[in-house]
Amino acid sequence: MANPVFDALKGGAPNAPMNPMQMLAQLRSNPVGFLRQAGLNIPDGMNNPNQIIQHLLQSGQVPQARYQQAMQMMQGMKRN
C-alpha cells in the first residue's frame, strides 16, 4: 500500500506501510530518520525543520509542486 506522505514528497512508496497516525508519530519523534527512510538526503546535524525543508527544496530532492501537495495534505489532516 502506497504511503501518501512519501508519495507527495518524493513520488515513491515506503518500505513498510504505515497508517497516517503511525507516520505522524514517527515524523514527530525522529523527523530526520523518517525523511531518510523515504530516501531523502539530510545532512548530519541538520535538525531545524525550516532548514531541512529549504535544503530539500534547494537541492532538488523535493520539487516545489510536491512540497505544496504535502502541505495541502497536512492542512487537510488538521481539519479532521
DSSP file (Angstrom, degrees, kcal/mol; ACC not computed):
  #  RESIDUE AA STRUCTURE BP1 BP2  ACC     N-H-->O    O-->H-N    N-H-->O    O-->H-N    TCO  KAPPA ALPHA  PHI   PSI    X-CA   Y-CA   Z-CA
    1    1 A M              0   0    0      0, 0.0    17,-0.1     0, 0.0     2,-0.1   0.000 360.0 360.0 360.0 130.1    0.0    0.0    0.0
    2    2 A A        -     0   0    0     11,-0.1    11,-0.1    15,-0.1     3,-0.1  -0.390 360.0-128.8 -73.1 147.5    1.4    3.4   -1.0
    3    3 A N     >  -     0   0    0      9,-0.2     4,-2.8     1,-0.1     5,-0.2  -0.870  11.1-152.0 -97.8 116.3    2.1    6.0    1.6
    4    4 A P  H  > S+     0   0    0      0, 0.0     4,-2.4     0, 0.0     5,-0.1   0.810  93.3  52.4 -64.0 -30.7    0.5    9.3    0.7
    5    5 A V  H  > S+     0   0    0      2,-0.2     4,-2.3     1,-0.2     5,-0.2   0.946 113.2  43.7 -69.5 -46.3    3.1   11.5    2.5
    6    6 A F  H  >>S+     0   0    0      1,-0.2     4,-3.2     2,-0.2     5,-1.4   0.919 114.4  51.6 -61.6 -42.3    6.0    9.7    0.9
    7    7 A D  H  <5S+     0   0    0     -4,-2.8     4,-0.5     4,-0.3    -2,-0.2   0.921 111.0  47.2 -59.8 -44.2    4.2    9.9   -2.5
    8    8 A A  H  <5S+     0   0    0     -4,-2.4    62,-0.3    -5,-0.2    -1,-0.2   0.874 118.4  41.5 -66.6 -37.0    3.5   13.6   -2.0
    9    9 A L  H  <5S-     0   0    0     -4,-2.3    -2,-0.2    -5,-0.1    -1,-0.2   0.938 141.1  -4.5 -75.7 -47.6    7.1   14.3   -1.0
   10   10 A K  T  <5S-     0   0    0     -4,-3.2    -3,-0.2     2,-0.2    -2,-0.2   0.586  86.2-115.2-128.0 -16.5    9.0   12.2   -3.4
   11   11 A G  S   <S+     0   0    0     -5,-1.4    -4,-0.3    -4,-0.5     2,-0.2   0.613  78.2 109.5  87.7  12.0    6.6   10.1   -5.5
   12   12 A G        -     0   0    0     -6,-0.7    -1,-0.3    26,-0.1    -9,-0.2  -0.643  67.1-111.4-115.8 174.0    7.8    6.8   -4.1
   13   13 A A        -     0   0    0     -2,-0.2   -11,-0.1   -11,-0.1     2,-0.0  -0.783  33.1-115.4-103.5 149.8    6.5    4.1   -1.8
   14   14 A P        -     0   0    0      0, 0.0    24,-0.1     0, 0.0    -1,-0.1  -0.221  22.8-113.2 -76.5 170.6    7.8    3.4    1.6
   15   15 A N  S    S+     0   0    0      1,-0.2    23,-0.0    22,-0.2    -2,-0.0   0.883 103.0  20.5 -71.1 -38.8    9.5    0.2    2.7
   16   16 A A  S    S-     0   0    0    -13,-0.0    -1,-0.2     2,-0.0     2,-0.0  -0.997  88.6-114.3-134.4 131.9    6.7   -0.8    5.1
   17   17 A P        -     0   0    0      0, 0.0     2,-0.3     0, 0.0   -15,-0.1  -0.360  35.7-177.5 -66.7 143.7    3.1    0.5    5.0
   18   18 A M        -     0   0    0    -17,-0.1    -2,-0.0    -2,-0.0     0, 0.0  -0.966  27.1-116.4-135.6 151.3    2.0    2.7    8.0
   19   19 A N     >  -     0   0    0     -2,-0.3     4,-2.3     1,-0.1     3,-0.4  -0.498  40.2-101.7 -81.3 163.9   -1.2    4.3    8.8
   20   20 A P  H  > S+     0   0    0      0, 0.0     4,-2.4     0, 0.0     5,-0.2   0.836 121.5  52.9 -57.2 -35.4   -1.3    8.1    9.0
   21   21 A M  H  > S+     0   0    0      2,-0.2     4,-2.2     1,-0.2     5,-0.2   0.892 109.5  48.5 -69.1 -37.7   -1.2    8.2   12.8
   22   22 A Q  H  > S+     0   0    0     -3,-0.4     4,-2.5     2,-0.2     5,-0.2   0.913 112.0  50.4 -64.4 -41.9    1.9    5.9   12.8
   23   23 A M  H  X S+     0   0    0     -4,-2.3     4,-2.9     1,-0.2    -2,-0.2   0.927 110.8  48.1 -61.6 -45.4    3.6    8.1   10.2
   24   24 A L  H  X S+     0   0    0     -4,-2.4     4,-2.5     1,-0.2    -1,-0.2   0.906 111.6  49.9 -63.5 -42.3    2.8   11.3   12.2
   25   25 A A  H  X S+     0   0    0     -4,-2.2     4,-2.2     2,-0.2    -1,-0.2   0.914 113.5  45.9 -62.6 -43.2    4.2    9.7   15.4
   26   26 A Q  H  X S+     0   0    0     -4,-2.5     4,-2.5     2,-0.2     8,-0.3   0.914 112.1  51.1 -66.9 -42.2    7.4    8.6   13.6
   27   27 A L  H  < S+     0   0    0     -4,-2.9    -2,-0.2     1,-0.2    -1,-0.2   0.908 113.2  45.7 -61.4 -42.1    7.8   12.0   11.9
   28   28 A R  H  < S+     0   0    0     -4,-2.5    -1,-0.2    -5,-0.2    -2,-0.2   0.884 116.7  43.8 -68.6 -38.6    7.4   13.8   15.3
   29   29 A S  H  < S+     0   0    0     -4,-2.2    -2,-0.2     1,-0.2    -1,-0.2   0.828 136.1   7.5 -78.9 -30.9    9.8   11.5   17.2
   30   30 A N     X  +     0   0    0     -4,-2.5     4,-2.6    -5,-0.2    -1,-0.2  -0.512  65.5 169.7-151.4  73.9   12.5   11.3   14.5
   31   31 A P  H  > S+     0   0    0      0, 0.0     4,-2.3     0, 0.0     5,-0.2   0.886  81.9  47.5 -60.5 -41.3   12.0   13.7   11.6
   32   32 A V  H  > S+     0   0    0      2,-0.2     4,-2.6     1,-0.2     5,-0.2   0.934 113.9  47.3 -66.4 -44.7   15.4   13.2   10.0
   33   33 A G  H  > S+     0   0    0      1,-0.2     4,-2.4     2,-0.2    -1,-0.2   0.895 111.2  52.3 -61.9 -39.9   15.2    9.4   10.3
   34   34 A F  H  X S+     0   0    0     -4,-2.6     4,-1.1    -8,-0.3    -1,-0.2   0.925 112.6  44.0 -61.0 -46.4   11.7    9.5    8.8
   35   35 A L  H  <>S+     0   0    0     -4,-2.3     5,-2.1     1,-0.2    -2,-0.2   0.873 112.5  51.7 -69.6 -37.1   12.9   11.6    5.8
   36   36 A R  H ><5S+     0   0    0     -4,-2.6     3,-2.0     1,-0.2    -1,-0.2   0.891 105.0  56.6 -65.5 -37.8   16.0    9.5    5.3
   37   37 A Q  H 3<5S+     0   0    0     -4,-2.4    -1,-0.2     1,-0.3    -2,-0.2   0.824 101.6  57.6 -60.7 -30.1   13.8    6.3    5.4
   38   38 A A  T 3<5S-     0   0    0     -4,-1.1    -1,-0.3    -5,-0.2    -2,-0.2   0.486 127.9-102.7 -78.3  -2.7   11.9    7.9    2.5
   39   39 A G  T < 5S+     0   0    0     -3,-2.0     2,-0.3     1,-0.3    -3,-0.2   0.588  76.0 139.5  93.9  11.2   15.2    8.1    0.6
   40   40 A L      < -     0   0    0     -5,-2.1     2,-0.7     1,-0.0    -1,-0.3  -0.658  52.2-126.4 -91.4 147.5   15.9   11.8    1.1
   41   41 A N        +     0   0    0     -2,-0.3    20,-0.1    15,-0.1    -5,-0.0  -0.830  30.7 175.6 -97.0 111.2   19.4   13.0    1.9
   42   42 A I        -     0   0    0     -2,-0.7     3,-0.1   -10,-0.1    10,-0.0  -0.973  32.5-118.9-114.6 123.0   19.5   15.2    5.1
   43   43 A P    >   -     0   0    0      0, 0.0     3,-1.8     0, 0.0    12,-0.0  -0.271  36.9 -96.5 -60.2 144.7   23.0   16.3    6.2
   44   44 A D  T 3  S+     0   0    0      1,-0.2     3,-0.1     3,-0.0     0, 0.0  -0.328 110.0  25.0 -58.0 141.0   24.1   15.2    9.6
   45   45 A G  T 3  S+     0   0    0      1,-0.2     2,-0.7    -3,-0.1    -1,-0.2   0.266  87.2 123.6  87.0 -11.8   23.5   17.7   12.3
   46   46 A M    <   +     0   0    0     -3,-1.8    -1,-0.2     1,-0.2   -14,-0.0  -0.741  18.4 141.9 -84.7 115.9   20.6   19.4   10.5
   47   47 A N        +     0   0    0     -2,-0.7    -1,-0.2    -3,-0.1   -15,-0.1   0.392  29.6 108.3-136.0   0.7   17.6   19.3   12.7
   48   48 A N     >  -     0   0    0      1,-0.1     4,-2.6     2,-0.0     5,-0.2  -0.737  63.2-142.4 -81.0 121.6   15.8   22.6   12.2
   49   49 A P  H  > S+     0   0    0      0, 0.0     4,-2.5     0, 0.0     5,-0.2   0.872  99.8  47.9 -55.0 -41.9   12.6   21.9   10.3
   50   50 A N  H  > S+     0   0    0      1,-0.2     4,-2.5     2,-0.2     5,-0.2   0.893 112.0  50.1 -66.5 -38.3   12.7   25.0    8.2
   51   51 A Q  H  > S+     0   0    0      2,-0.2     4,-2.3     1,-0.2    -1,-0.2   0.899 110.8  49.6 -64.8 -41.3   16.4   24.4    7.4
   52   52 A I  H  X S+     0   0    0     -4,-2.6     4,-2.6     2,-0.2    -2,-0.2   0.933 111.1  48.9 -63.7 -46.8   15.6   20.8    6.3
   53   53 A I  H  X S+     0   0    0     -4,-2.5     4,-2.4     1,-0.2     5,-0.2   0.935 112.0  48.6 -59.8 -46.2   12.7   22.0    4.1
   54   54 A Q  H  X S+     0   0    0     -4,-2.5     4,-3.0     1,-0.2     5,-0.3   0.904 111.1  50.9 -61.1 -41.0   14.9   24.6    2.5
   55   55 A H  H  X S+     0   0    0     -4,-2.3     4,-2.5     1,-0.2     6,-0.3   0.934 110.8  48.1 -60.8 -46.9   17.7   22.1    1.9
   56   56 A L  H  <>S+     0   0    0     -4,-2.6     6,-1.9     1,-0.2     5,-1.0   0.881 116.5  43.3 -63.8 -38.6   15.3   19.6    0.3
   57   57 A L  H ><5S+     0   0    0     -4,-2.4     3,-0.8    -5,-0.2    -2,-0.2   0.934 116.5  45.5 -71.6 -46.8   13.8   22.3   -2.0
   58   58 A Q  H 3<5S+     0   0    0     -4,-3.0    -2,-0.2     1,-0.2    -3,-0.2   0.825 112.2  51.3 -68.4 -31.8   17.2   23.9   -2.9
   59   59 A S  T 3<5S-     0   0    0     -4,-2.5    -1,-0.2    -5,-0.3    -2,-0.2   0.562 110.3-122.5 -82.2  -6.9   18.9   20.5   -3.6
   60   60 A G  T < 5S+     0   0    0     -3,-0.8    -3,-0.2    -4,-0.4    -4,-0.1   0.556  78.2 123.1  79.3   7.4   16.0   19.5   -5.8
   61   61 A Q  S   <S+     0   0    0     -5,-1.0    -4,-0.2    -6,-0.3    -5,-0.1   0.828  81.4  31.7 -69.7 -30.0   15.3   16.4   -3.8
   62   62 A V  S    S-     0   0    0     -6,-1.9    -2,-0.3    -9,-0.1    -1,-0.3  -0.971  88.1-136.2-128.1 115.2   11.7   17.6   -3.4
   63   63 A P     >  -     0   0    0      0, 0.0     4,-2.2     0, 0.0     3,-0.4  -0.363  23.6-115.5 -67.5 151.1   10.2   19.7   -6.2
   64   64 A Q  H  > S+     0   0    0      1,-0.2     4,-2.4     2,-0.2     5,-0.2   0.873 115.8  55.1 -54.6 -41.1    8.2   22.8   -5.1
   65   65 A A  H  > S+     0   0    0      1,-0.2     4,-1.9     2,-0.2    -1,-0.2   0.894 108.3  48.1 -62.5 -40.0    4.9   21.3   -6.5
   66   66 A R  H  > S+     0   0    0     -3,-0.4     4,-2.5     2,-0.2    -1,-0.2   0.889 109.8  52.7 -67.2 -39.3    5.4   18.1   -4.4
   67   67 A Y  H  X S+     0   0    0     -4,-2.2     4,-2.4     1,-0.2    -2,-0.2   0.927 108.6  50.2 -61.0 -44.4    6.1   20.3   -1.3
   68   68 A Q  H  X S+     0   0    0     -4,-2.4     4,-2.2     1,-0.2    -1,-0.2   0.894 109.5  51.5 -61.8 -40.0    2.9   22.2   -1.9
   69   69 A Q  H  X S+     0   0    0     -4,-1.9     4,-2.3   -61,-0.2    -1,-0.2   0.925 110.0  49.1 -61.4 -44.7    0.9   18.9   -2.2
   70   70 A A  H  X S+     0   0    0     -4,-2.5     4,-2.3   -62,-0.3    -2,-0.2   0.901 110.5  50.7 -63.1 -40.6    2.4   17.7    1.1
   71   71 A M  H  X S+     0   0    0     -4,-2.4     4,-2.3     2,-0.2    -1,-0.2   0.895 109.7  50.3 -65.2 -39.4    1.5   21.0    2.8
   72   72 A Q  H  X S+     0   0    0     -4,-2.2     4,-2.2     2,-0.2    -1,-0.2   0.898 109.9  51.1 -64.1 -40.1   -2.1   20.7    1.5
   73   73 A M  H  X S+     0   0    0     -4,-2.3     4,-1.9     2,-0.2    -2,-0.2   0.920 109.9  49.3 -61.8 -44.1   -2.3   17.2    2.8
   74   74 A M  H  X S+     0   0    0     -4,-2.3     4,-1.7     1,-0.2    -2,-0.2   0.895 109.6  51.6 -64.4 -39.7   -1.1   18.3    6.2
   75   75 A Q  H  X S+     0   0    0     -4,-2.3     4,-1.2     1,-0.2    -1,-0.2   0.900 109.0  51.6 -62.7 -39.5   -3.7   21.1    6.2
   76   76 A G  H  X S+     0   0    0     -4,-2.2     4,-0.8     1,-0.2    -1,-0.2   0.856 107.0  53.1 -64.6 -35.4   -6.4   18.6    5.4
   77   77 A M  H  < S+     0   0    0     -4,-1.9     3,-0.4     1,-0.2    -1,-0.2   0.838 104.5  56.0 -69.2 -32.7   -5.3   16.4    8.3
   78   78 A K  H  < S+     0   0    0     -4,-1.7    -1,-0.2     1,-0.2    -2,-0.2   0.828 101.6  57.2 -68.3 -31.3   -5.5   19.3   10.7
   79   79 A R  H  <        0   0    0     -4,-1.2    -1,-0.2     1,-0.2    -2,-0.2   0.779 360.0 360.0 -71.0 -26.5   -9.2   19.9    9.8
   80   80 A N     <        0   0    0     -4,-0.8    -1,-0.2    -3,-0.4    -2,-0.2   0.459 360.0 360.0 -81.8 360.0  -10.2   16.3   10.7
